[in-house]
């Protein structure tokens, strides 16, 4: 210890850590308070515009003039463009309760998120995405992706036998694990991509993969090895769902679902339960991801499966062509298979 550094009393490190946490918490609260105040201001401006337009000819030219005057009066304040004033008007028209904004999900979201939500025509959908954006801490690009791919229509839709195999918690697990379809447009692949290329792409872009799977997933490994008395098997992708405290085995199948696929996945689920699961872990669940499926065939197969399994399909076709062009091509993803890659737990920056 340096002679200039005083002797520190016992417990100083713990006190320092507590003070740092207080500072961080205060800063977070201050940012939230400032954001809420800004949203209230925007709502009131939007309400004023709505009131004027109901009694006076406040058209686009008047809004343009209002934007110019506000920018002249407050040159350091951004957000007084004509288009933003239009969003303020839409904000006030969509949610007509100024006092309730503070307690609502919208009062906790950045303005960019609110603008994205305003593009939704259905009020119920706006509220649904707002609640989940707050709950899951979505960044703007994640919110945009989930809206674009219709997450509110896909949650809990995959055929499964979770309630039958795990009666105590199966109903809750359906909403957490059984999304259908999985939208994998961020991989830049097409329907001809092989399973190995899909695995590689999902691993390399793990941040987007976890966001698409839903909250609570953490990545364990790709081609995860299972040594069953000298016989080596490899799980395509192994995850741990910490919200339900269980391993989740994910198997990829190119093309149409076949009943035999559940036999292999059921084997992996049973093996993980025996070899990896600890007494404090909940039973393992399997998810089969295939290119397409006949739901009746899937239902018959699930009825005969001993392990808890969900069967979901995947699609690449929701991303606009311009955005798809900016993503890695199938050839580039396949080429990555020929290079030695370290285990990728996060998406490369």
VENPE-V724630 format. One record per residue. N is the residue number from 1. PHI is phi in radians with two decimals (* if undefined). Layout:
N;PHI, N;PHI
This chain:
1;*, 2;-1.12, 3;-1.13, 4;-1.38, 5;-1.54, 6;-1.23, 7;-1.17, 8;-1.69, 9;-1.21, 10;-1.06, 11;1.49, 12;-1.08, 13;-1.06, 14;-1.15, 15;-1.11, 16;-1.05, 17;-1.08, 18;-1.14, 19;-1.13, 20;-1.04, 21;-1.12, 22;-1.10, 23;-1.11, 24;-1.10, 25;-1.10, 26;-1.12, 27;-1.14, 28;-1.09, 29;-1.10, 30;-1.13, 31;-1.13, 32;-1.14, 33;-1.11, 34;-1.15, 35;-1.13, 36;-1.10, 37;-1.09, 38;-1.14, 39;-1.10, 40;-1.09, 41;-1.08, 42;-1.07, 43;-1.10, 44;-1.16, 45;-1.09, 46;-1.08, 47;-1.14, 48;-1.08, 49;-1.09, 50;-1.06, 51;-1.10, 52;-1.16, 53;-1.20, 54;-1.35, 55;-2.19, 56;-2.34, 57;-1.35, 58;-1.61, 59;-1.68, 60;-1.12, 61;-1.18, 62;-1.18, 63;-1.12, 64;-1.10, 65;-1.15, 66;-1.06, 67;-1.09, 68;-1.10, 69;-1.17, 70;-1.20, 71;-1.18, 72;-1.18, 73;-1.35, 74;-2.23, 75;-1.12, 76;-1.56, 77;-1.69, 78;-1.55, 79;1.88, 80;-1.86, 81;-1.36, 82;-1.08, 83;-1.15, 84;-1.21, 85;-1.09, 86;-1.14, 87;-1.15, 88;-1.07, 89;-1.07, 90;-1.13, 91;-1.04, 92;-1.17, 93;-1.26, 94;-1.38, 95;-2.28, 96;-1.69, 97;-2.58, 98;-1.01, 99;-1.30, 100;-1.43, 101;-1.09, 102;-1.08, 103;-1.50, 104;-1.45, 105;-1.11, 106;-1.10, 107;-1.19, 108;-1.82, 109;-1.81, 110;-1.13, 111;-1.06, 112;-1.05, 113;-1.14, 114;-1.07, 115;-1.02, 116;-1.10, 117;-1.18, 118;-1.14, 119;-1.31, 120;-1.44, 121;-1.42, 122;-1.55, 123;-0.99, 124;-1.11, 125;-1.17, 126;-1.02, 127;-1.14, 128;-1.09, 129;-1.23, 130;-1.08, 131;-1.08, 132;-1.34, 133;-1.12, 134;-1.23, 135;-1.08, 136;-1.80, 137;1.11, 138;-1.12, 139;-1.31, 140;-1.03, 141;-1.16, 142;-1.21, 143;-1.06, 144;-1.06, 145;-1.11, 146;-1.18, 147;-1.17, 148;-1.06, 149;-1.66, 150;1.11, 151;-0.99, 152;-1.15, 153;-1.65, 154;-1.87, 155;-1.10, 156;1.27, 157;-1.72, 158;-1.22, 159;-1.01, 160;-2.81, 161;-2.13, 162;-1.10, 163;-1.16, 164;-1.29, 165;-1.59, 166;-2.26, 167;-1.00, 168;-1.23, 169;-2.37, 170;-1.07, 171;-1.08, 172;-1.20, 173;-1.16, 174;-0.98, 175;-1.20, 176;-1.51, 177;-2.08, 178;-1.80, 179;-1.43, 180;-2.63, 181;-1.49, 182;-1.45, 183;-1.71, 184;-1.94, 185;-1.11, 186;-1.21, 187;-1.40, 188;1.27, 189;-1.79, 190;-2.38, 191;-1.15, 192;-1.56, 193;-1.11, 194;-1.35, 195;-1.06, 196;-1.11, 197;-1.18, 198;-1.10, 199;-1.01, 200;-1.08, 201;-1.16, 202;-1.09, 203;-1.27, 204;-1.17, 205;-1.95, 206;-1.13, 207;-1.04, 208;-1.19, 209;-1.06, 210;-1.13, 211;-1.13, 212;-1.28, 213;-1.14, 214;2.10, 215;-1.21, 216;1.70, 217;-1.56, 218;-2.24, 219;-1.51, 220;-1.75, 221;3.08, 222;-1.84, 223;0.88, 224;-1.17, 225;-1.41, 226;-2.21, 227;-1.68, 228;-1.77, 229;0.89, 230;1.63, 231;-1.60, 232;-1.67, 233;-2.18, 234;-2.30, 235;-1.41, 236;-0.92, 237;-2.45, 238;-2.01, 239;-2.15, 240;-2.16, 241;-1.72, 242;-1.26, 243;-1.18, 244;-1.93, 245;1.04, 246;-2.63, 247;-1.33, 248;-2.23, 249;-1.61, 250;-2.03, 251;-1.98, 252;-1.81, 253;-2.30, 254;-1.25, 255;1.47, 256;-1.41, 257;-1.07, 258;-2.28, 259;-0.93, 260;-1.11, 261;-1.07, 262;-1.26, 263;-1.11, 264;-1.12, 265;-1.13, 266;-1.05, 267;-1.07, 268;-1.11, 269;-1.08, 270;-1.11, 271;-1.17, 272;-1.11, 273;-1.03, 274;-1.43, 275;-1.79, 276;-2.03, 277;-1.13, 278;-1.70, 279;-0.99, 280;-1.54, 281;-1.58, 282;-1.34, 283;-1.01, 284;-1.20, 285;-2.11, 286;-1.91, 287;-2.21, 288;-1.71, 289;-1.93, 290;-2.20, 291;-1.23, 292;-2.81, 293;-2.77, 294;-1.71, 295;-1.06, 296;-1.20, 297;-1.09, 298;-1.08, 299;-1.10, 300;-1.07, 301;-1.15, 302;-1.17, 303;-1.06, 304;-1.61, 305;-1.55, 306;-1.39, 307;-1.67, 308;-1.25, 309;-2.48, 310;-2.09, 311;-2.10, 312;-2.13, 313;-1.81, 314;-2.24, 315;-2.52, 316;-2.02, 317;-1.62, 318;-1.72, 319;-1.42, 320;-1.00, 321;-1.00, 322;-1.10, 323;-1.28, 324;-1.09, 325;-1.14, 326;-1.44, 327;-1.57, 328;-1.02, 329;-1.39, 330;-0.96, 331;-1.13, 332;-1.17, 333;-1.14, 334;-1.11, 335;-1.10, 336;-1.12, 337;-1.16, 338;-1.50, 339;-1.77, 340;-1.30, 341;-2.02, 342;-1.23, 343;-1.09, 344;-1.76, 345;-1.72, 346;-2.30, 347;-1.19, 348;-1.03, 349;-1.34
